Amino acid sequence: MQCVKFQKELPGLDAPPWPGDLGQRIYDTVSTQAWKLWEERMKMILNEYRLMPWQKEAQEIIAKQMEDFFFGEGAALPPGYVPEQAK
């Protein structure tokens, strides 16, 4: 599938990772590689805002951040971007 984040053909997710339309959009357009990047960003957001993932308010913040991350202005990575390698 064509990954919206990396702008190239990459393996997709096995199932929608989030409920509703947003989850379906992510499933249809986001690669497993881009989802891993998001998971790192999500951990940072949860910690920074001291959010509890099971709270409705936290889920709304995460959903908005997720939408911006994948589909917002400037969401695609710059050409030639190489993700930082885990040590």
C-alpha positions in Angstrom: 0.0 0.0 0.0 1.0 3.6 -0.6 2.0 5.0 2.9 0.8 8.5 3.5 3.7 9.2 5.8 6.6 7.9 3.7 5.0 8.5 0.3 6.0 5.1 -1.0 4.8 1.5 -1.1 5.2 -0.3 2.2 3.6 -3.1 4.1 0.3 -2.1 5.8 -1.2 -2.8 9.2 -3.0 -6.1 9.9 -6.1 -4.4 11.3 -7.4 -0.9 12.0 -5.4 0.3 15.1 -8.1 2.7 16.3 -11.9 2.7 16.4 -14.1 4.4 13.8 -13.3 6.3 10.6 -9.9 7.5 11.8 -8.8 3.9 12.5 -10.0 2.8 9.0 -8.2 5.7 7.3 -5.0 4.8 9.1 -5.5 1.1 8.2 -6.0 2.1 4.5 -3.1 4.5 4.2 -0.5 4.0 7.0 2.4 1.5 6.9 3.5 -0.6 9.8 6.8 1.5 9.7 4.9 4.8 10.0 2.7 3.3 12.8 5.9 2.5 14.8 6.9 6.1 14.5 3.5 7.2 15.8 3.7 4.8 18.8 6.9 6.5 19.9 5.3 9.9 19.4 2.2 8.7 21.3 4.3 7.6 24.3 5.9 11.0 24.4 2.4 12.8 24.3 1.0 10.5 27.0 4.0 11.3 29.2 4.2 15.0 28.5 0.5 15.6 29.2 0.4 12.9 31.9 -2.6 11.3 30.2 -4.2 8.0 31.1 -5.0 6.2 27.9 -8.3 4.8 29.2 -9.7 8.3 29.8 -12.1 9.7 27.2 -10.3 13.1 27.3 -6.9 11.4 26.7 -8.4 9.4 23.8 -9.7 12.6 22.2 -6.3 14.3 22.5 -4.5 11.2 21.1 -7.0 11.0 18.2 -6.4 14.6 17.3 -2.6 14.3 17.5 -2.8 11.0 15.5 -4.8 12.7 12.8 -2.3 15.6 12.6 0.6 13.2 12.6 -0.6 11.2 9.6 -2.9 13.6 7.7 -2.2 17.1 9.0 -0.3 19.9 7.2 3.3 18.8 6.8 2.5 15.2 7.8 4.6 13.6 5.1 8.2 13.3 6.0 10.8 15.2 4.0 12.3 13.3 1.1 15.3 11.3 2.1 14.2 11.2 5.8 15.9 8.3 7.6 14.4 7.3 11.0 16.8 7.3 13.9 18.0 3.8 14.5 17.3 2.3 18.0 20.5 1.7 19.9 
